[in-house]
Amino acid sequence: MSEIIASLDIGTSKICVVIGAQSQYDPHKLEVLGMGSAAADGVVRGMIVNIDKAAIAIKQALQAAEEDSGININIVNVNISGKHVTGSSHHGSITRDSIEQEITIEDIKKLTSDMYRIVLPLGTEIIHAMPQEYTIDYEIVTQDPVGMSGVKLEANFHIITATTHAIQNIHKCIKKAGVEAEIVMASALAASLALLSDEEKEAGVCLIDFGGSIINLVIFFDAIVRHTATIPLGGHMITSDIQQSCMVMERQAESLKINFGNIQPNALARQAVVTIPGLRNRRPKEVVTTNLTKIIEARVEEMVAFIHEEILRSGFYEKLVAGIVVTGGSANLPGIQSIVQQITGLDTRLGFPDEYLEEGSRKQLRDPSYATAVGLTLAGFKALDYREAYYRSAQSADLDFAKKNSKKAKKPSFSFARMINKTKAFLVDDYEDN
């Protein structure tokens, strides 16, 4: 069996653990071995605010997953979210020794690692540094410079940062729960691994993750992450609106939203009355479903308007050929897809994390609320940027080539340019010695 991968999704409403491995039948899919979840405690708006309570909840989810799979977990891929997670653009460059030398993967790694040394606002750290286009000697612009020649190598980067204390709190929590983090990934990027096809990323697509207290947004174009944002709104605001307008308890408002919330175009034409048990010695309350629809619709329209503004601000609105993909717990609200499409004017579909799940995987996981957990597991063998996997394959092939020829007579140096021209998929099995 392939290497075991475990993910830990720390959300505002629930904490979820998924244990899986790369499918032996389809290397692009995930075989789910076990899962577990627990009610989130000590987490507010995606951030850990009580380490002890959060650690207990994480431990409960881990134990449930371990019992379900029969596998003990020591290392996990974990998400990070919250309004403190922000994206910005930066520029980097390196100067190489000679124009005769081809640009190598090591040059790319050096340029990227240099980005982690940029001066940031006090108390923040980089969690992702993602290259956009590269420029060679101020003239040639390319997405993949490996194998080309030049002295000055530059690139624009999309940088995602998070507050240092939030990152430290995650590590403290999971360590208290008995595990360590191998990958810390922004929630929206993790969800994108589970939901978006390569064709959508190439054409231009915006992923919207409606969480309990925040909305995460990520835009892909030309198969590269171009823009990320966090909007401090979420499903809990809808629950709060219902609670205040209908004068019911929070748990009753949440139940009304989940069981009777409907913002489909014909929802106002179907009126019904829902009876809510009253508090001690008080009469039951009656809630009309059409009023419930109006309450929910008003808040959802406000949230989608903020999303629309953010997409316009990104500068990629006109390039989103694949439109919008909506996921997260609030994506289960009937009619949300049509409202997003109506307000933004972009084709919209719901995102279910089933495309990369092996046949017969847990039905429970095929729900938008589990997109981040599934994506974090896929992160064990699936790359955010097509160039990541490509470079890894190239580096591995170069190493194998060197080992293979270490005891032979000296031959011309291995050329990435020749291999890149030979095949974009990097099928090194066909490569033969000169």
RODO-2510 file (C-alpha; in nm, 4 decimals, decimal comma):
residues 434
     n   res          X          Y          Z
     1     m     0,0000     0,0000     0,0000
     2     s     0,1065     0,3594    -0,0609
     3     e     0,2187     0,5864     0,2198
     4     i    -0,0540     0,6560     0,4772
     5     i    -0,1663     1,0205     0,4823
     6     a    -0,3756     1,1843     0,7546
     7     s    -0,5463     1,5229     0,7427
     8     l    -0,6766     1,7435     1,0207
     9     d    -0,9381     2,0049     0,9302
    10     i    -0,9836     2,2524     1,2170
    11     g    -1,3095     2,4306     1,1432
    12     t    -1,5348     2,6644     1,3361
    13     s    -1,8169     2,4084     1,3592
    14     k    -1,6354     2,0749     1,3535
    15     i    -1,2926     1,9157     1,3612
    16     c    -1,2443     1,6376     1,1100
    17     v    -0,9721     1,3788     1,0524
    18     v    -0,9393     1,1730     0,7335
    19     i    -0,6900     0,8875     0,6923
    20     g    -0,6133     0,7686     0,3416
    21     a    -0,3587     0,6596     0,0841
    22     q    -0,2964     0,7081    -0,2849
    23     s    -0,5127     0,4597    -0,4749
    24     q    -0,3201     0,1674    -0,6219
    25     y    -0,5683     0,1516    -0,9101
    26     d    -0,5675     0,5212    -1,0002
    27     p    -0,2694     0,7329    -0,8805
    28     h    -0,4797     1,0498    -0,9071
    29     k    -0,7391     0,9294    -0,6550
    30     l    -0,7585     0,8847    -0,2796
    31     e    -0,8430     0,5627    -0,1014
    32     v    -1,0106     0,6512     0,2290
    33     l    -0,9095     0,4208     0,5141
    34     g    -1,0861     0,5902     0,8024
    35     m    -1,2323     0,9114     0,9335
    36     g    -1,3449     1,0764     1,2553
    37     s    -1,4925     1,4043     1,3686
    38     a    -1,5738     1,6007     1,6820
    39     a    -1,7567     1,9204     1,7652
    40     a    -1,5161     2,2140     1,7472
    41     d    -1,4362     2,3578     2,0876
    42     g    -1,1918     2,6366     2,1601
    43     v    -1,2139     2,7612     1,7987
    44     v    -1,3671     3,0961     1,7035
    45     r    -1,3825     3,2279     1,3450
    46     g    -1,1393     2,9616     1,2323
    47     m    -0,8782     3,0513     1,4970
    48     i    -0,7807     2,8570     1,8074
    49     v    -0,8627     3,0649     2,1151
    50     n    -0,8382     2,7944     2,3819
    51     i    -0,5522     2,5498     2,3319
    52     d    -0,6628     2,2949     2,5938
    53     k    -1,0231     2,2721     2,4692
    54     a    -0,9163     2,2577     2,1043
    55     a    -0,6558     1,9890     2,1821
    56     i    -0,9212     1,7724     2,3480
    57     a    -1,1522     1,8073     2,0449
    58     i    -0,8647     1,7244     1,8075
    59     k    -0,7754     1,4204     2,0185
    60     q    -1,1358     1,2979     2,0028
    61     a    -1,1436     1,3278     1,6237
    62     l    -0,8054     1,1541     1,5938
    63     q    -0,9123     0,8665     1,8183
    64     a    -1,2332     0,8180     1,6203
    65     a    -1,0372     0,8042     1,2932
    66     e    -0,7772     0,5661     1,4382
    67     e    -1,0479     0,3318     1,5668
    68     d    -1,2245     0,3463     1,2308
    69     s    -0,9095     0,2641     1,0332
    70     g    -0,7068     0,0591     1,2796
    71     i    -0,4087     0,2861     1,2084
    72     n    -0,2142     0,4962     1,4608
    73     i    -0,1440     0,8488     1,3402
    74     n     0,1652     1,0525     1,4310
    75     i     0,1822     1,3086     1,1480
    76     v    -0,0998     1,5099     0,9879
    77     n    -0,1565     1,7708     0,7201
    78     v    -0,3431     2,0571     0,8867
    79     n    -0,5279     2,3648     0,7602
    80     i    -0,5028     2,7240     0,8739
    81     s    -0,7807     2,9775     0,8336
    82     g    -0,9123     3,3021     0,9730
    83     k    -0,9272     3,6648     0,8690
    84     h    -0,5556     3,6958     0,9527
    85     v    -0,4717     3,4748     0,6512
    86     t    -0,4045     3,7228     0,3699
    87     g    -0,2613     3,7220     0,0186
    88     s    -0,0353     3,9774    -0,1508
    89     s     0,1964     4,0149    -0,4511
    90     h     0,5763     4,0419    -0,4322
    91     h     0,8680     4,0433    -0,6742
    92     g     1,1915     3,8466    -0,6453
    93     s     1,5100     3,8028    -0,8468
    94     i     1,8462     3,6259    -0,8500
    95     t     2,1577     3,6787    -1,0604
    96     r     2,3278     3,3682    -1,1957
    97     d     2,6977     3,3205    -1,2780
    98     s     2,6850     3,2617    -1,6506
    99     i     2,4491     3,2950    -1,9449
   100     e     2,5877     2,9669    -2,0787
   101     q     2,4387     2,7662    -1,7912
   102     e     2,0816     2,6440    -1,8183
   103     i     1,8349     2,7505    -1,5520
   104     t     1,7833     2,4563    -1,3183
   105     i     1,5357     2,3523    -1,0543
   106     e     1,7903     2,4597    -0,7928
   107     d     1,7708     2,8151    -0,9301
   108     i     1,3919     2,8050    -0,8965
   109     k     1,4187     2,6775    -0,5400
   110     k     1,6686     2,9497    -0,4509
   111     l     1,4473     3,2224    -0,5964
   112     t     1,1461     3,0887    -0,4066
   113     s     1,3327     3,0441    -0,0782
   114     d     1,4545     3,4040    -0,1033
   115     m     1,0913     3,5171    -0,0818
   116     y     1,0738     3,3831     0,2740
   117     r     1,3306     3,6452     0,3708
   118     i     1,1261     3,9485     0,2688
   119     v     1,0321     4,1972     0,5382
   120     l     0,6772     4,1379     0,6621
   121     p     0,4546     4,3183     0,9117
   122     l     0,5545     4,2354     1,2673
   123     g     0,4030     3,9101     1,3908
   124     t     0,3308     3,7527     1,0510
   125     e     0,4871     3,4623     0,8617
   126     i     0,4717     3,3278     0,5077
   127     i     0,2877     2,9974     0,4716
   128     h     0,2834     2,9857     0,0890
   129     a     0,5049     3,1516    -0,1739
   130     m     0,3621     3,0721    -0,5172
   131     p     0,5399     3,1871    -0,8353
   132     q     0,3458     3,3432    -1,1205
   133     e     0,5370     3,4282    -1,4414
   134     y     0,9153     3,4310    -1,4595
   135     t     1,1248     3,6873    -1,6498
   136     i     1,4679     3,6069    -1,7915
   137     d     1,7119     3,8956    -1,8556
   138     y     1,4284     4,1506    -1,8466
   139     e     1,2843     4,0201    -2,1738
   140     i     1,1638     3,6609    -2,1901
   141     v     0,8454     3,5966    -1,9905
   142     t     0,7579     3,2340    -1,9217
   143     q     0,5770     3,0201    -1,6667
   144     d     0,8490     2,7555    -1,6723
   145     p     1,2094     2,8747    -1,7201
   146     v     1,3841     2,5436    -1,6448
   147     g     1,6220     2,4555    -1,9271
   148     m     1,6391     2,8102    -2,0660
   149     s     1,9481     3,0325    -2,0504
   150     g     1,9969     3,3701    -1,8872
   151     v     2,1750     3,5602    -1,6115
   152     k     1,8952     3,7560    -1,4419
   153     l     1,5999     3,5411    -1,3274
   154     e     1,2990     3,7231    -1,1839
   155     a     0,9471     3,6247    -1,0824
   156     n     0,6273     3,7660    -0,9424
   157     f     0,4977     3,5728    -0,6420
   158     h     0,1608     3,5432    -0,4738
   159     i     0,2402     3,5299    -0,1023
   160     i    -0,0002     3,4019     0,1633
   161     t     0,0775     3,5043     0,5205
   162     a    -0,0688     3,4274     0,8617
   163     t    -0,0054     3,5592     1,2106
   164     t     0,2785     3,3894     1,3953
   165     h     0,0766     3,3253     1,7104
   166     a    -0,2006     3,1521     1,5107
   167     i     0,0548     2,9190     1,3493
   168     q     0,2167     2,8494     1,6863
   169     n    -0,1212     2,7772     1,8463
   170     i    -0,1958     2,5165     1,5809
   171     h     0,1354     2,3416     1,6439
   172     k     0,0846     2,3566     2,0222
   173     c    -0,2661     2,2139     1,9922
   174     i    -0,1850     1,9217     1,7702
   175     k     0,1253     1,8420     1,9746
   176     k    -0,0931     1,8238     2,2862
   177     a    -0,3180     1,5881     2,0911
   178     g    -0,0176     1,3630     2,0220
   179     v     0,0623     1,4426     1,6581
   180     e     0,2823     1,6772     1,4553
   181     a     0,2190     1,8749     1,1361
   182     e     0,3931     1,7861     0,8119
   183     i     0,2054     2,0396     0,5966
   184     v     0,0253     2,3563     0,7085
   185     m    -0,1976     2,4728     0,4232
   186     a    -0,4481     2,7541     0,3789
   187     s    -0,8007     2,6085     0,3857
   188     a    -0,9082     2,7354     0,0430
   189     l    -0,5967     2,5938    -0,1242
   190     a    -0,6605     2,2560     0,0386
   191     a    -1,0229     2,2562    -0,0783
   192     s    -0,9114     2,3386    -0,4320
   193     l    -0,7152     2,0118    -0,4472
   194     a    -1,0341     1,8166    -0,3821
   195     l    -1,2732     2,0154    -0,6020
   196     l    -1,1116     2,1720    -0,9070
   197     s    -1,0141     1,9934    -1,2258
   198     d    -0,6994     2,0776    -1,4194
   199     e    -0,9178     2,2118    -1,7021
   200     e    -1,0964     2,4533    -1,4691
   201     k    -0,7695     2,5833    -1,3246
   202     e    -0,6338     2,6350    -1,6743
   203     a    -0,9452     2,8132    -1,8022
   204     g    -0,9859     3,0369    -1,4947
   205     v    -1,2001     2,9548    -1,1928
   206     c    -1,2895     3,1046    -0,8556
   207     l    -1,3416     2,8744    -0,5577
   208     i    -1,5609     3,0073    -0,2763
   209     d    -1,5525     2,8175     0,0531
   210     f    -1,8475     2,9196     0,2713
   211     g    -1,7389     2,8321     0,6240
   212     g    -1,9146     2,8775     0,9553
   213     s    -1,7639     3,2184     1,0246
   214     i    -1,5446     3,3078     0,7264
   215     i    -1,5510     3,2845     0,3478
   216     n    -1,2272     3,1787     0,1792
   217     l    -1,1733     3,2667    -0,1853
   218     v    -0,9052     3,1528    -0,4309
   219     i    -0,8718     3,2269    -0,8026
   220     f    -0,6830     3,0102    -1,0529
   221     f    -0,5872     3,1106    -1,4073
   222     d    -0,3482     2,9320    -1,6425
   223     a    -0,3358     2,6554    -1,3777
   224     i    -0,1704     2,8917    -1,1265
   225     v    -0,3007     3,0505    -0,8055
   226     r    -0,3538     3,4186    -0,8869
   227     h    -0,5521     3,5651    -0,5964
   228     t    -0,6657     3,4688    -0,2468
   229     a    -0,8841     3,6500     0,0046
   230     t    -1,0697     3,6003     0,3320
   231     i    -1,4075     3,7617     0,3971
   232     p    -1,5113     3,7686     0,7674
   233     l    -1,8675     3,6485     0,7039
   234     g    -2,0169     3,2987     0,7205
   235     g    -2,2993     3,0610     0,7984
   236     h    -2,3113     3,1543     1,1659
   237     m    -2,4295     3,5034     1,0680
   238     i    -2,7321     3,3476     0,8979
   239     t    -2,8022     3,1514     1,2168
   240     s    -2,7689     3,4699     1,4224
   241     d    -3,0152     3,6539     1,1954
   242     i    -3,2712     3,3740     1,2356
   243     q    -3,2185     3,3685     1,6115
   244     q    -3,2805     3,7415     1,6488
   245     s    -3,5653     3,7728     1,3977
   246     c    -3,7588     3,4673     1,5159
   247     m    -3,6623     3,5073     1,8840
   248     v    -3,5489     3,1490     1,9284
   249     m    -3,2417     2,9857     2,0835
   250     e    -2,9217     2,9474     1,8806
   251     r    -2,9516     2,5706     1,8452
   252     q    -3,3130     2,6122     1,7310
   253     a    -3,2075     2,8748     1,4763
   254     e    -2,9375     2,6417     1,3430
   255     s    -3,1911     2,3605     1,3147
   256     l    -3,4323     2,5881     1,1275
   257     k    -3,1572     2,6869     0,8841
   258     i    -3,0457     2,3301     0,8169
   259     n    -3,3884     2,1658     0,7961
   260     f    -3,6099     2,4387     0,6504
   261     g    -3,3733     2,6978     0,5023
   262     n    -3,4434     2,7379     0,1313
   263     i    -3,3615     3,0294    -0,0988
   264     q    -3,4569     2,8710    -0,4284
   265     p    -3,6542     3,0994    -0,6641
   266     n    -3,9850     2,9197    -0,5873
   267     a    -3,9335     2,9019    -0,2093
   268     l    -4,1606     3,2022    -0,1367
   269     a    -4,4488     3,0313    -0,3189
   270     r    -4,4504     2,7390    -0,0756
   271     q    -4,5549     2,8584     0,2686
   272     a    -4,5561     2,6307     0,5716
   273     v    -4,5511     2,6750     0,9471
   274     v    -4,2828     2,5231     1,1699
   275     t    -4,3554     2,4851     1,5417
   276     i    -4,0659     2,5431     1,7820
   277     p    -4,0976     2,4084     2,1386
   278     g    -4,1171     2,6889     2,3922
   279     l    -3,8944     2,7277     2,6940
   280     r    -4,0099     2,6072     3,0333
   281     n    -4,3840     2,6758     3,0887
   282     r    -4,4021     2,8861     2,7718
   283     r    -4,6101     2,8364     2,4622
   284     p    -4,4476     2,6971     2,1445
   285     k    -4,3428     2,9460     1,8746
   286     e    -4,4550     2,9265     1,5157
   287     v    -4,2202     3,0238     1,2324
   288     v    -4,3481     3,0785     0,8792
   289     t    -4,1074     2,9338     0,6221
   290     t    -4,1516     3,2262     0,3809
   291     n    -4,0270     3,4624     0,6523
   292     l    -3,7345     3,2267     0,7108
   293     t    -3,6534     3,2419     0,3387
   294     k    -3,6515     3,6234     0,3387
   295     i    -3,4191     3,6361     0,6417
   296     i    -3,1704     3,3920     0,4895
   297     e    -3,1883     3,5415     0,1406
   298     a    -3,1082     3,8928     0,2628
   299     r    -2,7923     3,7789     0,4421
   300     v    -2,6758     3,5517     0,1578
   301     e    -2,7192     3,8317    -0,0967
   302     e    -2,5055     4,0594     0,1218
   303     m    -2,2288     3,7979     0,1471
   304     v    -2,2315     3,7276    -0,2262
   305     a    -2,2115     4,1022    -0,2968
   306     f    -1,8856     4,1121    -0,0957
   307     i    -1,7592     3,8117    -0,2925
   308     h    -1,8453     3,9846    -0,6212
   309     e    -1,6535     4,2957    -0,5151
   310     e    -1,3499     4,0859    -0,4219
   311     i    -1,3494     3,9081    -0,7589
   312     l    -1,3679     4,2419    -0,9393
   313     r    -1,0859     4,3767    -0,7219
   314     s    -0,8652     4,0802    -0,8178
   315     g    -0,8645     4,1868    -1,1834
   316     f    -0,9489     3,8351    -1,3042
   317     y    -1,3264     3,8644    -1,3400
   318     e    -1,3145     3,8651    -1,7211
   319     k    -1,0824     3,5623    -1,7229
   320     l    -1,3004     3,3236    -1,5203
   321     v    -1,4126     3,1061    -1,8106
   322     a    -1,4932     2,8187    -1,5720
   323     g    -1,6877     3,0535    -1,3452
   324     i    -1,7351     2,9873    -0,9745
   325     v    -1,7322     2,6730    -0,7605
   326     v    -1,9145     2,7013    -0,4269
   327     t    -1,8285     2,4685    -0,1388
   328     g    -1,8240     2,4556     0,2419
   329     g    -2,1035     2,3792     0,4865
   330     s    -2,3245     2,6675     0,3702
   331     a    -2,3089     2,5358     0,0127
   332     n    -2,5724     2,2830     0,1231
   333     l    -2,8273     2,5663     0,1510
   334     p    -3,0801     2,5050    -0,1323
   335     g    -3,0689     2,7882    -0,3847
   336     i    -2,7299     2,9364    -0,2955
   337     q    -2,5918     2,8400    -0,6361
   338     s    -2,8555     3,0414    -0,8233
   339     i    -2,8027     3,3511    -0,6044
   340     v    -2,4256     3,3434    -0,6571
   341     q    -2,4751     3,3109    -1,0320
   342     q    -2,7384     3,5851    -1,0422
   343     i    -2,5332     3,8435    -0,8489
   344     t    -2,1885     3,7713    -0,9971
   345     g    -2,3040     3,6972    -1,3514
   346     l    -2,0681     3,3969    -1,3652
   347     d    -2,1533     3,0308    -1,4259
   348     t    -2,1687     2,8586    -1,0890
   349     r    -2,1631     2,4986    -0,9739
   350     l    -2,1589     2,3327    -0,6324
   351     g    -1,8326     2,1690    -0,5315
   352     f    -1,8535     1,8132    -0,3994
   353     p    -1,5218     1,6480    -0,3043
   354     d    -1,5880     1,3273    -0,4956
   355     e    -1,3902     1,3669    -0,8179
   356     y    -1,0664     1,2447    -0,6597
   357     l    -1,2201     0,9904    -0,4215
   358     e    -1,1887     0,6256    -0,5114
   359     e    -1,5081     0,4384    -0,5972
   360     g    -1,6840     0,3162    -0,2854
   361     s    -1,5320     0,5787    -0,0539
   362     r    -1,7347     0,7028     0,2413
   363     k    -2,0571     0,8651     0,1276
   364     q    -2,0317     1,1074     0,4188
   365     l    -1,7158     1,2588     0,2698
   366     r    -1,8951     1,3439    -0,0565
   367     d    -2,0287     1,6602     0,1034
   368     p    -1,9068     2,0208     0,0544
   369     s    -1,8337     2,0549     0,4262
   370     y    -1,5575     1,7907     0,3940
   371     a    -1,3782     1,9494     0,0975
   372     t    -1,0898     2,0876     0,3050
   373     a    -1,0344     1,7578     0,4911
   374     v    -1,0262     1,5585     0,1661
   375     g    -0,7985     1,8176     0,0023
   376     l    -0,5508     1,8062     0,2904
   377     t    -0,5249     1,4293     0,2489
   378     l    -0,4762     1,4649    -0,1260
   379     a    -0,1968     1,7146    -0,0523
   380     g     0,0144     1,4146     0,0416
   381     f     0,0572     1,3313    -0,3275
   382     k    -0,1190     1,6036    -0,5294
   383     a     0,0431     1,9410    -0,6088
   384     l    -0,1197     2,2848    -0,5929
   385     d     0,0772     2,4016    -0,8949
   386     y     0,1340     2,1697    -1,1921
   387     r     0,4984     2,2825    -1,1923
   388     e     0,5568     2,1428    -0,8425
   389     a     0,4939     1,7846    -0,9482
   390     y     0,6773     1,8471    -1,2737
   391     y     0,9892     1,9724    -1,0961
   392     r     0,9784     1,6891    -0,8441
   393     s     0,9655     1,4381    -1,1290
   394     a     1,2493     1,6160    -1,3048
   395     q     1,4660     1,6234    -0,9943
   396     s     1,4008     1,2559    -0,9281
   397     a     1,4796     1,1683    -1,2886
   398     d     1,8010     1,3681    -1,2763
   399     l     1,9073     1,1896    -0,9589
   400     d     1,8275     0,8462    -1,1041
   401     f     2,0159     0,9356    -1,4204
   402     a     2,3207     1,0430    -1,2210
   403     k     2,3206     0,7241    -1,0144
   404     k     2,2773     0,5097    -1,3223
   405     n     2,5772     0,6646    -1,4927
   406     s     2,8033     0,7223    -1,1912
   407     k     3,0189     0,4196    -1,2735
   408     k     3,0195     0,4671    -1,6492
   409     a     3,2457     0,6753    -1,8679
   410     k     3,1805     1,0488    -1,8526
   411     k     2,9084     1,1607    -2,0943
   412     p     2,7499     1,4924    -2,1908
   413     s     2,5611     1,6559    -1,9043
   414     f     2,1893     1,5880    -1,8610
   415     s     1,9789     1,8603    -2,0254
   416     f     1,6425     1,9645    -1,8826
   417     a     1,5721     2,1567    -2,2009
   418     r     1,5954     1,8412    -2,4102
   419     m     1,3620     1,6547    -2,1781
   420     i     1,1144     1,9416    -2,1618
   421     n     1,1025     1,9521    -2,5409
   422     k     1,0691     1,5782    -2,5578
   423     t     0,7563     1,5597    -2,3412
   424     k     0,5654     1,7970    -2,1144
   425     a     0,4500     1,5032    -1,9055
   426     f     0,8143     1,4142    -1,8368
   427     l     0,7982     1,0496    -1,9344
   428     v     1,1579     0,9686    -1,8465
   429     d     1,1113     0,5946    -1,8927
   430     d     1,1717     0,6390    -2,2650
   431     y     1,4937     0,8327    -2,2199
   432     e     1,7951     0,6463    -2,3495
   433     d     2,1637     0,7083    -2,2963
   434     n     2,3613     0,8720    -2,5770
***
